[in-house]
Amino acid sequence: MKRYKIVKKLILVEIILLIIVGCTYYILKYCKIENNEKRNNEQKIEVIANSLGLIIEKEKKDYIKWVEFNVSFDALCYAYQLDVDTYNKDIHLNWIELLAYCATKHGGEFPTSVKKEMRELSDKLSSKEITMKEVAKDLKNYNYYYEVYSTVLSGFIGEYQIQTLNDNNEIIWKEKYGLKVFSPISKGFAYQDYDDFGASRSYGYARPHLGHDMMGLVGTPIIAVESGYVEAIGWNRYGGWRIGIRSFDGKRYYYYAHLRQNRPYSEGIEEGSIVTAGDVIGYMGHTGYSTEENVNNIKVTHLHWGLQLIFDESQKECDNEIWINCYNLTKFLYKNKSQTVRDEDTKEWHRSYKLIDPSVEQYKKNN
């Protein structure tokens, strides 16, 4: 009998808890909250259920949760050149601002007319007829596109130092401004690709392809697109031997998958390693699609590389991750391919010309 009373009490407690949870859910979901403008910014909602003696506090963050990156190859090239050509000029044009301007005018699309529009805008900006701040203030959604494109492209252009050959065929250091990111495939190694973002995949479960495949030969050196640190490394049942590199600002996560069997990584690469854009990080293969490690179950040798955008840390490992189409970015990165050389003793490939990226030095200093 005593045991029966205890069970009854436990059931009663569970019923009360279910009622509390139900009421709380109803309050959070259906109560009207005043001041919609504040609700769109970072806020704290406090719901006090006095009758139940329950206080619920919910933090609501305002950050971008969905992105389509449809910037055309031509638009990337044109905006980039305007930026580089005006570096150290009285008015330095910002390629991300130019791209955001065009995206705002065309709802995120990039028709062929955008080159003319960028040229006309750049002429007005360069002649000081108008400022970008004045242009942007009347453009609805400009701030959205500017934040999105900044998140994608902010690590692509900047000042850096790189080794090069002088007229006497001697290696010297040269200061530059421009593209400081690289194609994920080493210079001198052929590959084939096409726009395969969103194509269906069925291994494990039905899902879209959230990356870009570059078909080539086993052992092709894989290059770090941007400087960053190794956040993930090792076996994954889908990607096989893979590497995940996070940009120093935390906004971009580069994913390189299906690396070579037995010797997938460049010597010394491990979790936490700092890599500079253009470094060799691994080798192309066809591992993956297996719960057992070091298995070649991918039919066609290729590199799968993907770019995830992270506006809030909660987006890193979840069902709502933001991966963008890298096809046009891959074409754009072809402009800058890292030249590599093979060490015959170790059989490892290394970059031929070193690069000093200020973001690497700053990260080391702060960490």
Steps between C-alpha positions, in 0.01 A plus 500: 500500500783736591665428168169567321474845665854588394422402141185714508701798625759453227228485235344815643836680492550395136154630407574834669833525318328428166246773572781744583687414181181530294409837650852625453502395134163671446624822661823504301333420169177691510540797732535824306820684566497873458755696309577294189811700420664404828397140450709491180814596695674306774255485786401319811143387545388430853178312555382478856235239572404615851223251544745217441792662679711455189739757345618440147775704337567471129781662307415578141785593269458674171730351235475387139360149469480448124717601206512458124833597346432568133781742417610430143859431400509812282370717784761363739780568252381851412440613859836352604686690229333830594609446859862415411534777240393768749716379787706790643292742294308794648180293484558129555202304370386207712402197291262368764310830503474493121369142501251575778375800300431285192341222705266749664388635163432154357378298797821303538537418131777621267388567143755608240404864559672508841843571349365818343326590827818448700700710254248785518493486879880483525530809278268695730682380812845573356398852395354558848164575347348272761611278788420135556326594823266728308436232238427231756262695723216477247561137402276253677683179601844650425616431855392136468695443178799689631515279810457182296767588244734624773463165673581314179775724360659700781808277512560501124669836435764684699864586549758224519861414424598220266819352362558545127785482249686812390667554162804303620280202589559563870228463762403835653214622720242732347220696666167473323133587525247274339378143503651316796291185467574205272337232289457177701697313230875553459637673191593256224241238595200457272144456620147493362192648663147624439230665708381211718376692805168365623520172305348205683703263715363179649774337709384492861187703422357710218658845501625776267867535408626797701839552341695502177672196347827530309596177319868419460772246577587326825777689678423843354612757763205668674550866592366710788273758336525748788723531805350357816529224757415131476176456690424141396707218358463125467246251371139574419270231360383735225813701419758231573830657603415869525624833636295791630677838515345801672583856396653714775191721521291187560259574215611243243550125532682335209436128459730277292390135464576160338874535552751230409503158662785424745672841469219756476663801666804714452771428757444687827132578444295432813213650696593854605764544229524848353509499121576782258304540179682310226643232731470133402263339753432159347462286190209411274351154529166320509448393861162511671150353505601252766480468878834319482804727479739527205261350244474602133127487432472812283489395134662806344819656638426859592525774759177609661544849638231699670460839665275540801401846624469553874312808617445351847685215668175307541504450121822299502362153578127492435228420248498859371860542388562750221707361213537704182549414135877519435494451121561864406739543792702204370523662155606826666764327715655354186659845462733413787647149505769400747811362333637192678812284491556138607760398755643179358619381842169531684272481193317803641393802298569852627423847370778647289461861616423596859239759591470723806135565580445775763194312628723206597739725688213673678341169601829370641546822693153482654514129579 
